[in-house]
Amino acid sequence: MKATIWHNPRCSNSRKTLEMLRGAHGVSVTVVEYLASPPTRATLAALYARAGMTPRQGLRAKEALATELGLKSADDDTILDAMVANPILIERPLVETDKGVRLCRPPETVREIL
């Protein structure tokens, strides 16, 4: 099975999720450090759609930038645009496998798609 993790190495949940992926039998892991290589708007929208969540649910609302940009009352299109321009606003880690996509908070959520 192939898995892609949209990873931030400074995030403990992201590190734990990556550790779980690497420890899973038969899983080939691709790591995308999304702060350095942000997803496109289309990719991000597709990930959220596969996860059954909205961009608002994928917003890292605790970031000061989210408040500065007025994203608490913004629509999903505005939020997606802000995330692509400022990937720090993307909640992490997102993991994609053939079985689906999950925002792995808590990290154990990754088991649902392995």
C-alpha positions in Angstrom: 0.0 0.0 0.0 1.1 3.5 -0.8 0.6 6.4 1.6 1.4 10.1 1.3 1.7 12.3 4.4 1.5 16.1 4.1 4.0 16.6 6.9 5.5 19.3 9.1 8.5 17.9 11.0 8.1 20.5 13.8 4.6 19.1 14.6 4.5 16.3 17.2 1.3 14.9 15.8 2.8 14.8 12.3 6.0 13.1 13.6 3.9 10.5 15.5 1.7 9.8 12.4 4.8 9.4 10.2 6.3 7.0 12.7 3.1 4.9 12.7 3.1 4.9 8.9 6.7 3.8 8.7 6.0 1.0 11.3 3.0 -0.3 9.4 3.7 -3.5 7.5 3.7 -3.2 3.7 3.2 0.6 3.6 5.4 2.6 1.2 5.4 6.2 2.5 5.9 9.4 0.5 6.6 12.4 2.7 5.7 15.8 1.4 6.9 18.7 3.7 4.0 20.9 2.7 5.6 24.1 4.1 8.4 23.8 1.5 6.3 22.1 -1.2 2.7 23.3 -0.7 -0.1 21.5 -2.4 -1.9 23.2 -5.3 -5.4 24.5 -4.7 -6.9 21.6 -6.7 -4.9 19.1 -4.7 -5.9 20.5 -1.4 -9.6 20.7 -2.4 -9.4 17.1 -3.6 -7.8 16.0 -0.3 -10.5 17.6 1.7 -13.3 16.2 -0.5 -11.9 12.7 -0.1 -11.6 13.2 3.6 -15.2 14.3 3.8 -14.3 17.6 5.3 -14.5 21.3 4.4 -11.5 23.6 4.0 -12.7 25.4 7.2 -12.3 22.0 9.1 -8.8 21.8 7.6 -7.9 25.4 8.7 -5.3 25.8 11.4 -7.5 28.4 13.0 -5.1 28.9 16.0 -2.5 30.5 13.7 -2.5 34.3 14.2 -2.4 34.7 10.4 -5.9 33.1 10.2 -7.2 36.0 12.4 -5.2 38.6 10.6 -6.7 37.4 7.2 -10.2 37.4 8.6 -10.6 33.7 7.9 -13.0 32.9 10.8 -15.9 34.4 8.8 -14.5 33.6 5.3 -16.0 31.2 2.8 -14.3 27.9 1.7 -12.9 29.4 -1.5 -11.3 32.2 0.4 -9.9 29.8 2.9 -8.4 27.5 0.2 -6.8 30.5 -1.5 -5.3 31.6 1.8 -4.0 28.1 2.6 -2.3 27.9 -0.8 -0.7 31.3 -0.4 0.2 30.6 3.3 0.6 26.8 3.8 1.1 27.3 7.6 -2.7 27.6 7.7 -3.1 24.0 6.7 -3.9 21.7 9.7 -1.6 18.7 9.7 -0.9 16.0 9.1 -3.1 14.9 6.2 -2.5 11.3 5.1 -3.8 9.8 1.8 -3.9 6.2 0.9 -6.1 4.2 -1.6 -8.6 3.8 1.3 -9.1 7.6 1.8 -7.7 10.7 3.3 -7.6 11.6 7.0 -6.5 14.6 9.1 -4.6 12.6 11.6 -5.4 14.4 14.8 -5.0 12.3 16.9 -2.3 10.3 15.1 -4.1 7.0 15.6 -6.7 8.2 13.1 -4.3 7.0 10.4 -5.3 3.4 11.2 -8.7 4.1 9.6 -7.1 4.2 6.1 -4.4 1.5 6.5 
